[in-house]
Amino acid sequence: MNILLLGSGGREHALAWKMQQSHHCDNLFIAPGNAGTSQYGTNANIGINDFEAQKDFCLANKIDMVVVGPEDPLVKGVYDFYKNDEQLKKIIVVGPSAEAAQLEGSKAFSKHFMQRHNIPTAAYAEFTKDNFEDGKRYIAGHSVPVVLKADGLAAGKGVIIAHAQDEALIAFEEMIMNKQFGEASSKVVIEEFLQGIEVSVFVLTNGKDYQIIGHAKDYKQIGEGNTGLNTGGMGCVTPVPFMDDAFMQKVEEKIIKPTINGLQQESLVYNGFIFFGLMNVEGEPFVIEYNCRMGDPETEVVMPRLETDLVSLFAAMDNGTLADTNIEYLEGSFATVMAVSGGYPGDYKKGLPIAGLDKLQTEKDSLVFHAGTKLSEANETVTNGGRVLTVTASADTIAHAVDKCTNILQQISFEGMYYRKDIGFEFEN
């Protein structure tokens, strides 16, 4: 099977690493890929949203399957493009239709969906420029903290937790009137703040059947002790100690099954991953958000733990046998720690040489996944993003897995490099 993987981050490097191990994978191409993905396939200089160029490439290289990494092409209709083209429609596309991808593409859409199907989530209201004054009054009468979310895609940065009314009102004005997140914040969803622990569960589905392929706890804030600005993710751990059978049963019965049933009832075409962003509120799961793809850096811990052949799962999703597959996991605890550029999540430099990658002394059960990297004209690996690379390791405990990651990161350097040393800190004992 010839496979085209769309994307260029750590998620795509981890997916490429996993898919390349499958005996079903003959040739793997990554578009556009990064400096690390070329270890497992051939990078192709094609944009994730350049559907016409993808078509030419697929026909020229006899592509059988397209796996979509990031959310943007899904929301823009990449699935529909392939399925509505006579020459491409037989290609297996791992990703939902544009309509179904609105579960991530619009916070308001996903809230309405959850409301219709009685899926537990935070109470909310939505506002635009047209009812801006109503929104201000709503905030003034709301308890704090309060959560403000840009309705559209904002690269993981469109969420603000305000701890005072004044702070919330300023943020609200910035988002709607000053277009802080562009068109993404032309509509803002205001939610009650849920007190609890954030976790993620990942499902592969064909819109009818599903399999849980893993779960993880992500660490979003830039600073140790969960302080500072939110990022795209500074690290992850799995399995999460409190995600026991009883909690996972609640997640399945109250959230996953109603979601899949809702997709069927509303005839939403869905062939791919659902990322359930959850809050564990005193043992009860609530949905914070849906994503219509795998997370990053969650993929970098979920894929190394998943023992089942990923390409086989994609084929089962397509041919209707997903319900009959067995999901198996490797033993042990897994952690990933992200190294970022100085200044991230604000302004940062690109094109910085990365030292140490060629002489790494990696420990057993350790992997380095590239995120924001590229090869320079001199064939040198340089930085090309805020989140540069991540190290994943497994061990008998989360703390030992994080120690392995840190030992490897100490061998790598680039100007301004920073990483959190406390990933999984609450599970050390």
Secondary structure, DSSP 8 states (H G I E B T S, - for coil): -EEEEEE-SHHHHHHHHHHHTSTT-SEEEEEE--TTGGGTSEE----TT-HHHHHHHHHHTT--EEEE-SSHHHHTTHHHHHHTSTTTTTSEEES--TTTTHHHH-HHHHHHHHHHTT--B--EEEEEGGGHHHHHHHHHTS-SSEEEEESS--TT--EEEESSHHHHHHHHHHHHTS-TTGGGGSEEEEEE---SEEEEEEEEESSS-EEEEEEEEE--EEETTTEEEE-S-SEEEES-TT--HHHHHHHIIIIIHHHHHHHHHTT----EEEEEEEEEETTEEEEEEEESS--TTTHHHHHHHB-S-HHHHHHHHHHT-GGG----B-SSEEEEEEEE-TTTTS------B-BSGGG----TTEEEEESSEEE-TTS-EEE-SSEEEEEEEEESSHHHHHHHHHHHHTT-B-TT-B--S-TTGGG--
